[in-house]
């Protein structure tokens, strides 16, 4: 509700007697002492007082601990009051609210105040307490990443200053900070560059005159005004700051400078959220929590901290699965997690903080990816979530389980190890073509944030799709009921057999070759790269087939990106499958003949009309009335049976994700891209970046004979191939 005329008139009247704070601050302190309640523990919150020694002074701190739940972390709180007024007593009720609502231990700092102790005493006191806390010497049982800096007004200024000091001194590293209507600039006169000083500097209790008075009491010398620990907005370099939430107030004179600080932090590559509290005055955060601005503030903070999966004021939205996605939930198993992975090898060690910042930014462009998968009555469906995806150091085998119906987790994950970034996706969420757009954008944003200031003005993506286009269900959009025909199940193909891996869910063998070299070899046979690689795999499989099995066809599944046929920009699933068949009992085993047969077969299968008919046939099954009304507990077994028969007609798979693009200016920071996937059979995935072409084989089998033959054929043609594997030296490929 907007502030009424009567309320504005009352505020103006209260603001009119604007005494010189330089003369009246002692009166304010006496009033605070009279009105401050005693620090008493409650049923929910335990209070204890401690001290942190700095030099010859013991800094008082008050610790608020939640009694009823295990605290989720620690909030180091710096109170407001213009560096002159306020203390731990006047903020006891505020800190108890923070402790109880956010379920975190709160450490409130009673730093020394001006004018008795001028700048930089207050930030140095706060820094000393922070250093003690981050070292584990003040509150035990918490990791440094569990500690959040927080402050309001002058306290927000001190939190920002401590973050800058921590980066500059390198003694500890805050991960998050919450700044509530912070003071971050040095001029609050009529000459201020910020309009909020003129708009709100006379009639809304905190006047620009009072701010100037507080400043003059606080500084030791005029030169302090240009010190970034006094005015953080003046810092020339703002990189390496914590993830930051800034909450400004609509009728606060400090509003615009706080929001500008957020923009500067974001421009420097930090993860920043800025929220303007509507119809709020400076100082509202100290009011009881029953007031609307207070309730909204805690909702915003909970979202920033990841405590609220869905915000208080929003409703959960849901999206049905696309045609291709429907097959994955009922057929996901330990043998095949239905997960694929993009990876990027960078020229230097990965900066986790820059990667997290980039991930937070890219999520704004792909909000659909922030979904969980749930089981409905008739189908599985996606439900929106506020879970914040967090970057982790790699901790499990490639393409391990992401979806579990008993857990409410996101369906993708970003990890890193040394100089490699991994992006894993559950196939129900997206296919390789859609996920590639996400990953390209993520890596471009990462490079930009890791090298602050070097790529200003450079577009990080050429993906110009709208939010609606990115979440588009293109199977449904382009389904033509009249053109759809029935679906026939393939005959049984030759199946590779052998001992399965015990230590790894899949074996990974990665080969890197020059794009130029590979194109020369493929064009020498008048073939595309995909046809050439498919023919090599057919040849490698055929040479190892037992004589008794040569009567069965070798059938290679080749996924086809349907976007190029229908003009779709969807970042979800939109792919089809073509089968490349070869009968070694009737056809020549000469490579020249194999590649010619593959090229001709693929050319026919990739005809636009045939692709459309196959897509429409697959869509028909989900759109007929009997299928729609069957409950999911009947559909699931049916889909499993259909998948079983479909897989009888597959020997192996080859997937070409094509060219991965990055801004040309960033090419020196990226070595290569690659892709791989979970599988129950041998699968080759490939993509290129610059002159680097990476072919990655995944397989559940202990034997690597087929992969060995594949790469040996390449090297016998004069190609240099660099091989890496997760199987160890005893299983590695030797060329």
Secondary structure, DSSP 8 states (H G I E B T S, - for coil): ----HHHHHHHHHHHHS---HHHHHHHHHHHHHHH-------SSEEEEEEEEEETTEEEEEEEEEESSS----EEEEE--STTTS--TTTTHHHHHHHHHHHT-EEEEEE---TTTS-TTHHHHHHHHHHHHHHTTSSS-S--GGGEEEEEETHHHHHHHHHHHHHHHH-S----EEEEES----S--STT-S-HHHHHHSSSSSS-HHHHHHHHHHH-SSGGGGG-TTT-GGG-S--TT--EEEEEEETT-TTHHHHHHHHHHHHHTT--EEEEEETT--TTGGGS-TTSHHHHHHHHHHHHHHT--SS-TT----EEE--TTTHHHHHH--SS---EEEEEEEESS---HHHHHHHHHHHHHH-GGGSEEEEE-SSSEEEEE-------EE--S-TT-----TTS---SEEEEEETTEEEEEEETTT--HHHHHHHHHHHHHHHHHHHTTTTSTT--S------HHHHT--HHHHT--TTT----------------B-SS-SSEEEEEEEEHHHHHHHHHTTT--HHHHHHHHHHHHHHTT--GGGTTS-EEEEEEEETHHHHT---SS--EEEEEEEE-TTTS---HHHHHHHHHHHHHHHT-HHHHHHHHHHHHHHHHSHHHHHS-HHHHHHHHHHHHHHHHHT-SEEEEEEEE----GGGGGGEEEEEEEE--SS-EEEEEEETTEEEEEEEESBS--HHHHHHHHHHHHTT---EEEESS-TTT----
